[in-house]
């Protein structure tokens, strides 16, 4: 009975499994780091808009985003 074939095949299967495992982890880590970078850039642009050539958080000012204005008197809301 020749056992060298089973050992070599087992080692090759383990190598393929390890390769997929490592490649999958690099993929996940790469996606994670990409998302952390995007989030950090977005937070940095909001915290320090002058560094990114912006005047401030877009829509953060009532003059830019608009403000709510009442359409009727407060007393009329509570009348039956």
PyMOL Python script that loads the backbone (N, CA, C, O; Angstrom):
from pymol import cmd

cmd.read_pdbstr("""\
ATOM      1  N   UNK A   1       0.846  -1.160   0.000  1.00  0.00           N
ATOM      2  CA  UNK A   1       0.000   0.000   0.000  1.00  0.00           C
ATOM      3  C   UNK A   1       0.906   1.243   0.000  1.00  0.00           C
ATOM      4  O   UNK A   1       1.784   1.382   0.851  1.00  0.00           O
ATOM      5  N   UNK A   2       0.676   2.142  -0.970  1.00  0.00           N
ATOM      6  CA  UNK A   2       1.509   3.337  -1.115  1.00  0.00           C
ATOM      7  C   UNK A   2       0.827   4.514  -0.428  1.00  0.00           C
ATOM      8  O   UNK A   2      -0.200   5.000  -0.901  1.00  0.00           O
ATOM      9  N   UNK A   3       1.403   4.984   0.707  1.00  0.00           N
ATOM     10  CA  UNK A   3       0.799   6.063   1.490  1.00  0.00           C
ATOM     11  C   UNK A   3       1.305   7.444   1.074  1.00  0.00           C
ATOM     12  O   UNK A   3       0.756   8.457   1.507  1.00  0.00           O
ATOM     13  N   UNK A   4       2.335   7.497   0.248  1.00  0.00           N
ATOM     14  CA  UNK A   4       2.887   8.800  -0.112  1.00  0.00           C
ATOM     15  C   UNK A   4       1.877   9.616  -0.916  1.00  0.00           C
ATOM     16  O   UNK A   4       1.856  10.843  -0.816  1.00  0.00           O
ATOM     17  N   UNK A   5       1.058   8.962  -1.697  1.00  0.00           N
ATOM     18  CA  UNK A   5       0.053   9.671  -2.482  1.00  0.00           C
ATOM     19  C   UNK A   5      -0.979  10.336  -1.592  1.00  0.00           C
ATOM     20  O   UNK A   5      -1.381  11.470  -1.852  1.00  0.00           O
ATOM     21  N   UNK A   6      -1.414   9.648  -0.547  1.00  0.00           N
ATOM     22  CA  UNK A   6      -2.410  10.209   0.364  1.00  0.00           C
ATOM     23  C   UNK A   6      -1.828  11.395   1.130  1.00  0.00           C
ATOM     24  O   UNK A   6      -2.511  12.394   1.354  1.00  0.00           O
ATOM     25  N   UNK A   7      -0.553  11.277   1.531  1.00  0.00           N
ATOM     26  CA  UNK A   7       0.074  12.371   2.257  1.00  0.00           C
ATOM     27  C   UNK A   7       0.235  13.606   1.377  1.00  0.00           C
ATOM     28  O   UNK A   7      -0.044  14.729   1.797  1.00  0.00           O
ATOM     29  N   UNK A   8       0.686  13.375   0.159  1.00  0.00           N
ATOM     30  CA  UNK A   8       0.883  14.495  -0.770  1.00  0.00           C
ATOM     31  C   UNK A   8      -0.452  15.141  -1.110  1.00  0.00           C
ATOM     32  O   UNK A   8      -0.545  16.367  -1.172  1.00  0.00           O
ATOM     33  N   UNK A   9      -1.469  14.350  -1.326  1.00  0.00           N
ATOM     34  CA  UNK A   9      -2.790  14.895  -1.634  1.00  0.00           C
ATOM     35  C   UNK A   9      -3.355  15.659  -0.428  1.00  0.00           C
ATOM     36  O   UNK A   9      -3.972  16.712  -0.583  1.00  0.00           O
ATOM     37  N   UNK A  10      -3.137  15.116   0.763  1.00  0.00           N
ATOM     38  CA  UNK A  10      -3.595  15.805   1.975  1.00  0.00           C
ATOM     39  C   UNK A  10      -2.883  17.135   2.163  1.00  0.00           C
ATOM     40  O   UNK A  10      -3.509  18.129   2.530  1.00  0.00           O
ATOM     41  N   UNK A  11      -1.575  17.160   1.915  1.00  0.00           N
ATOM     42  CA  UNK A  11      -0.806  18.396   2.042  1.00  0.00           C
ATOM     43  C   UNK A  11      -1.253  19.426   0.998  1.00  0.00           C
ATOM     44  O   UNK A  11      -1.322  20.620   1.289  1.00  0.00           O
ATOM     45  N   UNK A  12      -1.551  18.963  -0.202  1.00  0.00           N
ATOM     46  CA  UNK A  12      -2.018  19.873  -1.253  1.00  0.00           C
ATOM     47  C   UNK A  12      -3.389  20.445  -0.899  1.00  0.00           C
ATOM     48  O   UNK A  12      -3.641  21.632  -1.108  1.00  0.00           O
ATOM     49  N   UNK A  13      -4.272  19.604  -0.366  1.00  0.00           N
ATOM     50  CA  UNK A  13      -5.601  20.082   0.040  1.00  0.00           C
ATOM     51  C   UNK A  13      -5.479  21.089   1.186  1.00  0.00           C
ATOM     52  O   UNK A  13      -6.180  22.100   1.210  1.00  0.00           O
ATOM     53  N   UNK A  14      -4.591  20.807   2.126  1.00  0.00           N
ATOM     54  CA  UNK A  14      -4.377  21.742   3.236  1.00  0.00           C
ATOM     55  C   UNK A  14      -3.818  23.066   2.714  1.00  0.00           C
ATOM     56  O   UNK A  14      -4.210  24.132   3.191  1.00  0.00           O
ATOM     57  N   UNK A  15      -2.922  23.010   1.757  1.00  0.00           N
ATOM     58  CA  UNK A  15      -2.353  24.226   1.167  1.00  0.00           C
ATOM     59  C   UNK A  15      -3.408  25.058   0.464  1.00  0.00           C
ATOM     60  O   UNK A  15      -3.419  26.284   0.577  1.00  0.00           O
ATOM     61  N   UNK A  16      -4.298  24.389  -0.264  1.00  0.00           N
ATOM     62  CA  UNK A  16      -5.387  25.122  -0.928  1.00  0.00           C
ATOM     63  C   UNK A  16      -6.324  25.745   0.095  1.00  0.00           C
ATOM     64  O   UNK A  16      -6.752  26.887  -0.075  1.00  0.00           O
ATOM     65  N   UNK A  17      -6.649  25.009   1.160  1.00  0.00           N
ATOM     66  CA  UNK A  17      -7.517  25.530   2.204  1.00  0.00           C
ATOM     67  C   UNK A  17      -6.870  26.732   2.891  1.00  0.00           C
ATOM     68  O   UNK A  17      -7.536  27.738   3.139  1.00  0.00           O
ATOM     69  N   UNK A  18      -5.588  26.632   3.197  1.00  0.00           N
ATOM     70  CA  UNK A  18      -4.867  27.730   3.831  1.00  0.00           C
ATOM     71  C   UNK A  18      -4.805  28.949   2.915  1.00  0.00           C
ATOM     72  O   UNK A  18      -4.929  30.085   3.374  1.00  0.00           O
ATOM     73  N   UNK A  19      -4.612  28.711   1.622  1.00  0.00           N
ATOM     74  CA  UNK A  19      -4.553  29.817   0.672  1.00  0.00           C
ATOM     75  C   UNK A  19      -5.891  30.558   0.612  1.00  0.00           C
ATOM     76  O   UNK A  19      -5.915  31.789   0.602  1.00  0.00           O
ATOM     77  N   UNK A  20      -6.989  29.828   0.572  1.00  0.00           N
ATOM     78  CA  UNK A  20      -8.311  30.448   0.547  1.00  0.00           C
ATOM     79  C   UNK A  20      -8.574  31.184   1.859  1.00  0.00           C
ATOM     80  O   UNK A  20      -9.130  32.282   1.858  1.00  0.00           O
ATOM     81  N   UNK A  21      -8.179  30.586   2.963  1.00  0.00           N
ATOM     82  CA  UNK A  21      -8.368  31.195   4.281  1.00  0.00           C
ATOM     83  C   UNK A  21      -7.618  32.519   4.378  1.00  0.00           C
ATOM     84  O   UNK A  21      -8.186  33.526   4.801  1.00  0.00           O
ATOM     85  N   UNK A  22      -6.355  32.520   3.990  1.00  0.00           N
ATOM     86  CA  UNK A  22      -5.540  33.737   4.062  1.00  0.00           C
ATOM     87  C   UNK A  22      -6.047  34.777   3.076  1.00  0.00           C
ATOM     88  O   UNK A  22      -6.138  35.957   3.415  1.00  0.00           O
ATOM     89  N   UNK A  23      -6.378  34.359   1.864  1.00  0.00           N
ATOM     90  CA  UNK A  23      -6.875  35.290   0.855  1.00  0.00           C
ATOM     91  C   UNK A  23      -8.191  35.918   1.306  1.00  0.00           C
ATOM     92  O   UNK A  23      -8.405  37.115   1.111  1.00  0.00           O
ATOM     93  N   UNK A  24      -9.064  35.128   1.902  1.00  0.00           N
ATOM     94  CA  UNK A  24     -10.332  35.646   2.401  1.00  0.00           C
ATOM     95  C   UNK A  24     -10.134  36.655   3.512  1.00  0.00           C
ATOM     96  O   UNK A  24     -10.832  37.668   3.568  1.00  0.00           O
ATOM     97  N   UNK A  25      -9.179  36.381   4.404  1.00  0.00           N
ATOM     98  CA  UNK A  25      -8.918  37.333   5.485  1.00  0.00           C
ATOM     99  C   UNK A  25      -8.320  38.632   4.961  1.00  0.00           C
ATOM    100  O   UNK A  25      -8.652  39.710   5.454  1.00  0.00           O
ATOM    101  N   UNK A  26      -7.444  38.538   3.967  1.00  0.00           N
ATOM    102  CA  UNK A  26      -6.897  39.767   3.386  1.00  0.00           C
ATOM    103  C   UNK A  26      -8.011  40.582   2.739  1.00  0.00           C
ATOM    104  O   UNK A  26      -8.006  41.811   2.804  1.00  0.00           O
ATOM    105  N   UNK A  27      -8.955  39.903   2.121  1.00  0.00           N
ATOM    106  CA  UNK A  27     -10.083  40.589   1.483  1.00  0.00           C
ATOM    107  C   UNK A  27     -10.901  41.336   2.543  1.00  0.00           C
ATOM    108  O   UNK A  27     -11.241  42.505   2.361  1.00  0.00           O
ATOM    109  N   UNK A  28     -11.210  40.658   3.641  1.00  0.00           N
ATOM    110  CA  UNK A  28     -12.009  41.273   4.708  1.00  0.00           C
ATOM    111  C   UNK A  28     -11.247  42.433   5.350  1.00  0.00           C
ATOM    112  O   UNK A  28     -11.818  43.499   5.583  1.00  0.00           O
ATOM    113  N   UNK A  29      -9.967  42.229   5.635  1.00  0.00           N
ATOM    114  CA  UNK A  29      -9.163  43.284   6.247  1.00  0.00           C
ATOM    115  C   UNK A  29      -9.040  44.475   5.301  1.00  0.00           C
ATOM    116  O   UNK A  29      -9.098  45.621   5.747  1.00  0.00           O
ATOM    117  N   UNK A  30      -8.874  44.226   4.022  1.00  0.00           N
ATOM    118  CA  UNK A  30      -8.789  45.303   3.044  1.00  0.00           C
ATOM    119  C   UNK A  30     -10.068  46.116   2.982  1.00  0.00           C
ATOM    120  O   UNK A  30     -10.018  47.346   2.946  1.00  0.00           O
ATOM    121  N   UNK A  31     -11.218  45.444   2.969  1.00  0.00           N
ATOM    122  CA  UNK A  31     -12.504  46.153   2.971  1.00  0.00           C
ATOM    123  C   UNK A  31     -12.673  46.958   4.248  1.00  0.00           C
ATOM    124  O   UNK A  31     -13.159  48.088   4.211  1.00  0.00           O
ATOM    125  N   UNK A  32     -12.275  46.385   5.378  1.00  0.00           N
ATOM    126  CA  UNK A  32     -12.389  47.086   6.652  1.00  0.00           C
ATOM    127  C   UNK A  32     -11.541  48.360   6.641  1.00  0.00           C
ATOM    128  O   UNK A  32     -12.018  49.430   7.020  1.00  0.00           O
ATOM    129  N   UNK A  33     -10.294  48.243   6.210  1.00  0.00           N
ATOM    130  CA  UNK A  33      -9.414  49.409   6.202  1.00  0.00           C
ATOM    131  C   UNK A  33      -9.902  50.468   5.223  1.00  0.00           C
ATOM    132  O   UNK A  33      -9.770  51.664   5.485  1.00  0.00           O
ATOM    133  N   UNK A  34     -10.462  50.040   4.107  1.00  0.00           N
ATOM    134  CA  UNK A  34     -11.006  50.999   3.139  1.00  0.00           C
ATOM    135  C   UNK A  34     -12.166  51.779   3.749  1.00  0.00           C
ATOM    136  O   UNK A  34     -12.254  52.996   3.586  1.00  0.00           O
ATOM    137  N   UNK A  35     -13.052  51.079   4.449  1.00  0.00           N
ATOM    138  CA  UNK A  35     -14.190  51.747   5.080  1.00  0.00           C
ATOM    139  C   UNK A  35     -13.754  52.654   6.222  1.00  0.00           C
ATOM    140  O   UNK A  35     -14.324  53.728   6.408  1.00  0.00           O
ATOM    141  N   UNK A  36     -12.755  52.239   6.985  1.00  0.00           N
ATOM    142  CA  UNK A  36     -12.228  53.096   8.058  1.00  0.00           C
ATOM    143  C   UNK A  36     -11.637  54.364   7.456  1.00  0.00           C
ATOM    144  O   UNK A  36     -11.827  55.453   7.997  1.00  0.00           O
ATOM    145  N   UNK A  37     -10.926  54.231   6.350  1.00  0.00           N
ATOM    146  CA  UNK A  37     -10.346  55.395   5.696  1.00  0.00           C
ATOM    147  C   UNK A  37     -11.398  56.364   5.192  1.00  0.00           C
ATOM    148  O   UNK A  37     -11.258  57.576   5.358  1.00  0.00           O
ATOM    149  N   UNK A  38     -12.454  55.840   4.577  1.00  0.00           N
ATOM    150  CA  UNK A  38     -13.531  56.698   4.080  1.00  0.00           C
ATOM    151  C   UNK A  38     -14.232  57.410   5.231  1.00  0.00           C
ATOM    152  O   UNK A  38     -14.533  58.600   5.138  1.00  0.00           O
ATOM    153  N   UNK A  39     -14.489  56.689   6.306  1.00  0.00           N
ATOM    154  CA  UNK A  39     -15.170  57.274   7.462  1.00  0.00           C
ATOM    155  C   UNK A  39     -14.285  58.328   8.108  1.00  0.00           C
ATOM    156  O   UNK A  39     -14.772  59.390   8.495  1.00  0.00           O
ATOM    157  N   UNK A  40     -12.999  58.053   8.228  1.00  0.00           N
ATOM    158  CA  UNK A  40     -12.078  59.007   8.826  1.00  0.00           C
ATOM    159  C   UNK A  40     -12.003  60.275   7.985  1.00  0.00           C
ATOM    160  O   UNK A  40     -11.959  61.379   8.528  1.00  0.00           O
ATOM    161  N   UNK A  41     -11.990  60.126   6.677  1.00  0.00           N
ATOM    162  CA  UNK A  41     -11.951  61.292   5.797  1.00  0.00           C
ATOM    163  C   UNK A  41     -13.227  62.116   5.938  1.00  0.00           C
ATOM    164  O   UNK A  41     -13.173  63.345   5.969  1.00  0.00           O
ATOM    165  N   UNK A  42     -14.357  61.451   6.024  1.00  0.00           N
ATOM    166  CA  UNK A  42     -15.633  62.153   6.168  1.00  0.00           C
ATOM    167  C   UNK A  42     -15.693  62.888   7.507  1.00  0.00           C
ATOM    168  O   UNK A  42     -16.131  64.038   7.564  1.00  0.00           O
ATOM    169  N   UNK A  43     -15.259  62.234   8.575  1.00  0.00           N
ATOM    170  CA  UNK A  43     -15.247  62.890   9.883  1.00  0.00           C
ATOM    171  C   UNK A  43     -14.265  64.055   9.911  1.00  0.00           C
ATOM    172  O   UNK A  43     -14.543  65.099  10.502  1.00  0.00           O
ATOM    173  N   UNK A  44     -13.120  63.870   9.271  1.00  0.00           N
ATOM    174  CA  UNK A  44     -12.144  64.946   9.209  1.00  0.00           C
ATOM    175  C   UNK A  44     -12.661  66.140   8.433  1.00  0.00           C
ATOM    176  O   UNK A  44     -12.416  67.283   8.819  1.00  0.00           O
ATOM    177  N   UNK A  45     -13.375  65.891   7.343  1.00  0.00           N
ATOM    178  CA  UNK A  45     -13.939  66.991   6.561  1.00  0.00           C
ATOM    179  C   UNK A  45     -15.004  67.727   7.347  1.00  0.00           C
ATOM    180  O   UNK A  45     -15.152  68.940   7.196  1.00  0.00           O
ATOM    181  N   UNK A  46     -15.746  67.023   8.180  1.00  0.00           N
ATOM    182  CA  UNK A  46     -16.754  67.690   9.003  1.00  0.00           C
ATOM    183  C   UNK A  46     -16.124  68.457  10.155  1.00  0.00           C
ATOM    184  O   UNK A  46     -16.603  69.531  10.519  1.00  0.00           O
ATOM    185  N   UNK A  47     -15.051  67.919  10.733  1.00  0.00           N
ATOM    186  CA  UNK A  47     -14.418  68.563  11.884  1.00  0.00           C
ATOM    187  C   UNK A  47     -13.513  69.710  11.463  1.00  0.00           C
ATOM    188  O   UNK A  47     -13.446  70.730  12.148  1.00  0.00           O
ATOM    189  N   UNK A  48     -12.815  69.552  10.339  1.00  0.00           N
ATOM    190  CA  UNK A  48     -11.868  70.562   9.877  1.00  0.00           C
ATOM    191  C   UNK A  48     -12.154  70.901   8.417  1.00  0.00           C
ATOM    192  O   UNK A  48     -11.375  70.541   7.534  1.00  0.00           O
ATOM    193  N   UNK A  49     -13.261  71.588   8.155  1.00  0.00           N
ATOM    194  CA  UNK A  49     -13.651  71.842   6.754  1.00  0.00           C
ATOM    195  C   UNK A  49     -12.653  72.720   6.009  1.00  0.00           C
ATOM    196  O   UNK A  49     -12.548  72.621   4.787  1.00  0.00           O
ATOM    197  N   UNK A  50     -11.915  73.581   6.720  1.00  0.00           N
ATOM    198  CA  UNK A  50     -10.967  74.454   6.048  1.00  0.00           C
ATOM    199  C   UNK A  50      -9.825  73.671   5.410  1.00  0.00           C
ATOM    200  O   UNK A  50      -9.218  74.136   4.445  1.00  0.00           O
ATOM    201  N   UNK A  51      -9.529  72.494   5.936  1.00  0.00           N
ATOM    202  CA  UNK A  51      -8.474  71.662   5.348  1.00  0.00           C
ATOM    203  C   UNK A  51      -8.911  71.009   4.050  1.00  0.00           C
ATOM    204  O   UNK A  51      -8.079  70.632   3.226  1.00  0.00           O
ATOM    205  N   UNK A  52     -10.225  70.876   3.868  1.00  0.00           N
ATOM    206  CA  UNK A  52     -10.757  70.212   2.689  1.00  0.00           C
ATOM    207  C   UNK A  52     -11.389  71.202   1.709  1.00  0.00           C
ATOM    208  O   UNK A  52     -12.044  70.798   0.748  1.00  0.00           O
ATOM    209  N   UNK A  53     -11.187  72.510   1.958  1.00  0.00           N
ATOM    210  CA  UNK A  53     -11.706  73.519   1.051  1.00  0.00           C
ATOM    211  C   UNK A  53     -13.194  73.736   1.152  1.00  0.00           C
ATOM    212  O   UNK A  53     -13.819  74.203   0.200  1.00  0.00           O
ATOM    213  N   UNK A  54     -13.774  73.403   2.294  1.00  0.00           N
ATOM    214  CA  UNK A  54     -15.204  73.596   2.498  1.00  0.00           C
ATOM    215  C   UNK A  54     -15.399  74.694   3.526  1.00  0.00           C
ATOM    216  O   UNK A  54     -14.491  75.003   4.297  1.00  0.00           O
ATOM    217  N   UNK A  55     -16.595  75.284   3.533  1.00  0.00           N
ATOM    218  CA  UNK A  55     -16.862  76.341   4.498  1.00  0.00           C
ATOM    219  C   UNK A  55     -17.488  75.791   5.777  1.00  0.00           C
ATOM    220  O   UNK A  55     -17.563  76.515   6.770  1.00  0.00           O
ATOM    221  N   UNK A  56     -17.929  74.567   5.788  1.00  0.00           N
ATOM    222  CA  UNK A  56     -18.543  73.969   6.972  1.00  0.00           C
ATOM    223  C   UNK A  56     -19.322  72.732   6.585  1.00  0.00           C
ATOM    224  O   UNK A  56     -19.294  72.301   5.432  1.00  0.00           O
ATOM    225  N   UNK A  57     -20.008  72.173   7.543  1.00  0.00           N
ATOM    226  CA  UNK A  57     -20.828  70.997   7.268  1.00  0.00           C
ATOM    227  C   UNK A  57     -21.977  71.416   6.358  1.00  0.00           C
ATOM    228  O   UNK A  57     -22.717  72.349   6.668  1.00  0.00           O
ATOM    229  N   UNK A  58     -22.114  70.737   5.262  1.00  0.00           N
ATOM    230  CA  UNK A  58     -23.159  71.108   4.317  1.00  0.00           C
ATOM    231  C   UNK A  58     -24.522  70.857   4.932  1.00  0.00           C
ATOM    232  O   UNK A  58     -24.810  69.765   5.420  1.00  0.00           O
ATOM    233  N   UNK A  59     -25.349  71.880   4.901  1.00  0.00           N
ATOM    234  CA  UNK A  59     -26.680  71.761   5.473  1.00  0.00           C
ATOM    235  C   UNK A  59     -26.711  71.979   6.967  1.00  0.00           C
ATOM    236  O   UNK A  59     -27.775  71.863   7.575  1.00  0.00           O
ATOM    237  N   UNK A  60     -25.580  72.293   7.585  1.00  0.00           N
ATOM    238  CA  UNK A  60     -25.546  72.472   9.017  1.00  0.00           C
ATOM    239  C   UNK A  60     -26.029  73.842   9.467  1.00  0.00           C
ATOM    240  O   UNK A  60     -26.435  74.012  10.616  1.00  0.00           O
ATOM    241  N   UNK A  61     -25.989  74.805   8.582  1.00  0.00           N
ATOM    242  CA  UNK A  61     -26.405  76.154   8.928  1.00  0.00           C
ATOM    243  C   UNK A  61     -27.868  76.364   8.570  1.00  0.00           C
ATOM    244  O   UNK A  61     -28.294  75.932   7.498  1.00  0.00           O
ATOM    245  N   UNK A  62     -28.652  77.010   9.426  1.00  0.00           N
ATOM    246  CA  UNK A  62     -30.049  77.277   9.077  1.00  0.00           C
ATOM    247  C   UNK A  62     -30.186  78.134   7.830  1.00  0.00           C
ATOM    248  O   UNK A  62     -31.167  78.003   7.099  1.00  0.00           O
ATOM    249  N   UNK A  63     -29.214  79.012   7.572  1.00  0.00           N
ATOM    250  CA  UNK A  63     -29.273  79.842   6.368  1.00  0.00           C
ATOM    251  C   UNK A  63     -29.127  79.002   5.107  1.00  0.00           C
ATOM    252  O   UNK A  63     -29.675  79.344   4.059  1.00  0.00           O
ATOM    253  N   UNK A  64     -28.393  77.909   5.211  1.00  0.00           N
ATOM    254  CA  UNK A  64     -28.180  77.050   4.046  1.00  0.00           C
ATOM    255  C   UNK A  64     -29.296  76.025   3.924  1.00  0.00           C
ATOM    256  O   UNK A  64     -29.838  75.819   2.838  1.00  0.00           O
ATOM    257  N   UNK A  65     -29.639  75.382   5.034  1.00  0.00           N
ATOM    258  CA  UNK A  65     -30.599  74.291   4.972  1.00  0.00           C
ATOM    259  C   UNK A  65     -32.037  74.763   5.119  1.00  0.00           C
ATOM    260  O   UNK A  65     -32.963  73.999   4.849  1.00  0.00           O
ATOM    261  N   UNK A  66     -32.244  76.010   5.542  1.00  0.00           N
ATOM    262  CA  UNK A  66     -33.594  76.512   5.752  1.00  0.00           C
ATOM    263  C   UNK A  66     -34.040  76.241   7.167  1.00  0.00           C
ATOM    264  O   UNK A  66     -33.501  75.364   7.842  1.00  0.00           O
ATOM    265  N   UNK A  67     -35.024  76.993   7.616  1.00  0.00           N
ATOM    266  CA  UNK A  67     -35.527  76.766   8.967  1.00  0.00           C
ATOM    267  C   UNK A  67     -37.042  76.685   8.919  1.00  0.00           C
ATOM    268  O   UNK A  67     -37.690  77.215   8.017  1.00  0.00           O
ATOM    269  N   UNK A  68     -37.579  76.014   9.907  1.00  0.00           N
ATOM    270  CA  UNK A  68     -39.028  75.830   9.965  1.00  0.00           C
ATOM    271  C   UNK A  68     -39.682  77.143  10.383  1.00  0.00           C
ATOM    272  O   UNK A  68     -39.205  77.831  11.285  1.00  0.00           O
ATOM    273  N   UNK A  69     -40.758  77.468   9.724  1.00  0.00           N
ATOM    274  CA  UNK A  69     -41.528  78.662  10.089  1.00  0.00           C
ATOM    275  C   UNK A  69     -42.960  78.236  10.356  1.00  0.00           C
ATOM    276  O   UNK A  69     -43.529  77.472   9.576  1.00  0.00           O
ATOM    277  N   UNK A  70     -43.552  78.711  11.439  1.00  0.00           N
ATOM    278  CA  UNK A  70     -44.928  78.328  11.741  1.00  0.00           C
ATOM    279  C   UNK A  70     -45.887  78.949  10.722  1.00  0.00           C
ATOM    280  O   UNK A  70     -45.677  80.063  10.242  1.00  0.00           O
ATOM    281  N   UNK A  71     -46.935  78.206  10.412  1.00  0.00           N
ATOM    282  CA  UNK A  71     -47.908  78.695   9.430  1.00  0.00           C
ATOM    283  C   UNK A  71     -49.161  79.256  10.080  1.00  0.00           C
ATOM    284  O   UNK A  71     -49.963  79.909   9.412  1.00  0.00           O
ATOM    285  N   UNK A  72     -49.345  79.010  11.383  1.00  0.00           N
ATOM    286  CA  UNK A  72     -50.502  79.571  12.067  1.00  0.00           C
ATOM    287  C   UNK A  72     -50.142  79.870  13.519  1.00  0.00           C
ATOM    288  O   UNK A  72     -49.120  79.408  14.026  1.00  0.00           O
ATOM    289  N   UNK A  73     -50.987  80.639  14.172  1.00  0.00           N
ATOM    290  CA  UNK A  73     -50.728  81.028  15.557  1.00  0.00           C
ATOM    291  C   UNK A  73     -50.780  79.819  16.478  1.00  0.00           C
ATOM    292  O   UNK A  73     -51.499  78.853  16.223  1.00  0.00           O
ATOM    293  N   UNK A  74     -50.011  79.893  17.544  1.00  0.00           N
ATOM    294  CA  UNK A  74     -49.954  78.794  18.508  1.00  0.00           C
ATOM    295  C   UNK A  74     -51.320  78.598  19.169  1.00  0.00           C
ATOM    296  O   UNK A  74     -51.738  77.462  19.389  1.00  0.00           O
ATOM    297  N   UNK A  75     -52.021  79.694  19.489  1.00  0.00           N
ATOM    298  CA  UNK A  75     -53.316  79.571  20.165  1.00  0.00           C
ATOM    299  C   UNK A  75     -54.320  78.819  19.321  1.00  0.00           C
ATOM    300  O   UNK A  75     -55.150  78.087  19.861  1.00  0.00           O
ATOM    301  N   UNK A  76     -54.266  78.979  18.008  1.00  0.00           N
ATOM    302  CA  UNK A  76     -55.257  78.330  17.149  1.00  0.00           C
ATOM    303  C   UNK A  76     -55.066  76.814  17.086  1.00  0.00           C
ATOM    304  O   UNK A  76     -55.995  76.098  16.713  1.00  0.00           O
ATOM    305  N   UNK A  77     -53.924  76.329  17.430  1.00  0.00           N
ATOM    306  CA  UNK A  77     -53.687  74.881  17.410  1.00  0.00           C
ATOM    307  C   UNK A  77     -54.459  74.169  18.524  1.00  0.00           C
ATOM    308  O   UNK A  77     -54.793  72.991  18.394  1.00  0.00           O
ATOM    309  N   UNK A  78     -54.739  74.879  19.615  1.00  0.00           N
ATOM    310  CA  UNK A  78     -55.364  74.231  20.765  1.00  0.00           C
ATOM    311  C   UNK A  78     -56.860  74.527  20.869  1.00  0.00           C
ATOM    312  O   UNK A  78     -57.499  74.122  21.841  1.00  0.00           O
ATOM    313  N   UNK A  79     -57.417  75.214  19.901  1.00  0.00           N
ATOM    314  CA  UNK A  79     -58.852  75.484  19.909  1.00  0.00           C
ATOM    315  C   UNK A  79     -59.573  74.335  19.235  1.00  0.00           C
ATOM    316  O   UNK A  79     -59.069  73.736  18.285  1.00  0.00           O
ATOM    317  N   UNK A  80     -60.740  74.041  19.732  1.00  0.00           N
ATOM    318  CA  UNK A  80     -61.541  72.959  19.138  1.00  0.00           C
ATOM    319  C   UNK A  80     -62.290  73.419  17.910  1.00  0.00           C
ATOM    320  O   UNK A  80     -63.008  72.631  17.294  1.00  0.00           O
TER     321      UNK A  80
END
""", "prot")
cmd.dss("prot")
cmd.show_as("cartoon", "prot")
cmd.util.cbc("prot")
cmd.orient("prot")
